[in-house]
Amino acid sequence: NEKALEKFLAEHESWSAIHLPHYLPCPSELAFTATGNPDDILLRFFSAIRINPHVKIPLYLHLLPHDSILGRPVAGPKEICTLEDVSFMAATVYVRLEEGEKVAPFEVLTTANDEPDYGFDLGLFADNNTSYGQKYGFGLQSFGNPKLEYGSQAPFHMGFYHEAKILYKFGPFLNQTYLNYRLFLYKALSEFAFRQQQPYWGWRFMGWGMHYMGDVSMPYHMRPLPGVSTARMIYINLKAMLGFPSAKDKAVQLVSNRHTAFEEFQNQALRKAYQENDFNHPFLQALSDPLPPLPFSMDFFLNTATWESAGSGKEIDRILAREMPSLLVSDPGVETNDLPETDRIVAFMTETKGPESVEKVTEAIAGRMRHFSMHIRSYLDDILERSSMP
């Protein structure tokens, strides 16, 4: 129903302009218009929600370890993702679906949860050397690690809502984040799809939004430089503005490396525990025992979820700096993402720092997972309630 979609997107654009601080409006020429032309409906939709127009959204499932393909054809990462480097997808099996095939909502949800990292938010800024970045109205990219292929997505997957007021004066770019835009857009799209009797897309849009809710739970997405004092951040930013960027570059590289180390440790340890059916592992225990649920709202997003996550950043950063190998987290001269040791980070930690360090990092990340589990549950519950779903 293109007419209903046109009306919905126009209404949500108005809502965003009112409720999202520092929101940059969608240029009027990109607004979705119902034409009935099936040949360009995806391009019209992608342009209206301002994502990479080259994204691939085939019908497929991202299988969990132990899942059977059930005779379905296997899909390659390049059929799903626009990134050049898809090595991070090599350990996962993807299978194609046929239109009309019945699948469980949980399967759709877990598949969609990963998709925003498959190129949705790449090249969206005017200085990203893309034709669409020139049109989308997001201006120049405010921050992100240019050494990483996916660096241009950073402002859409991070949000700095709880810094000292003076920091925003010295670094106004900290306000130029769009995680809240994505999270509330996909939430509203999910509710719209359910109301339109399109449950598959209700669950898939929900999964997209949950990805950003997961970003909220991650302290390296909620603080620009966890562990660095406000005074130090102002000092190194002023030096950079005066033409001496070395201190800022080193600080950004260290944070990027610790961010990578955190996520790689979490991913590798969680995958191993699941593959080995180790349901007593602290990560699986944390995910199955979330904090007590709280109702989702804008207040919950700003004053509970993001506030608590940002507040945990300093301690998480301190634990990683102390317990992880210095090569991975304390050397600004390396890119942790490119180190072979990163591909076996848990084993490398055990060899160099001992099992006690592995346990301490595991405990710290498990604590974050309890918050993550509660955050996404609150998000899910609110969508289903507003959509009148059982």
Buried (B, 14 or more C-beta within 10 A) or exposed (E): EBEEBBBBBBEBBEBBEEEBEEBBEBEEEBBBEBEEEEEEBEEBBBBBBBBBBEBBBEBBBBBBBEEEEEEBEEBEBEEBBBBEEBEBBEEBBBBBBEEEEEEEBEBBBBBBBBBBBBBBBBBBBBEBEBEBBEBBBBEEBBBBBEEBBBBBBBBBBBBBBBBEEEBBEBBEBBBBBBBBBBBBBBBBBBBBBBBBEBBBBBBBBBBBBBBBBBBBBBBBBBBBBBBBEBEEBBBBBEBBEEEEBEBBEBBBBBBBBBBBBBBBBBEBBBBBBBEEEBEEBBBBBBBEEBBEEBEBEEEBBBEBBBBBBBEBBBBBBEBBBEBBBEBBBBBBEBBBBEBEBBEEBBEBBBEBBEEEBBEBBBEBBBBBBBBBBBBBBBBBBBBBEBBEBE
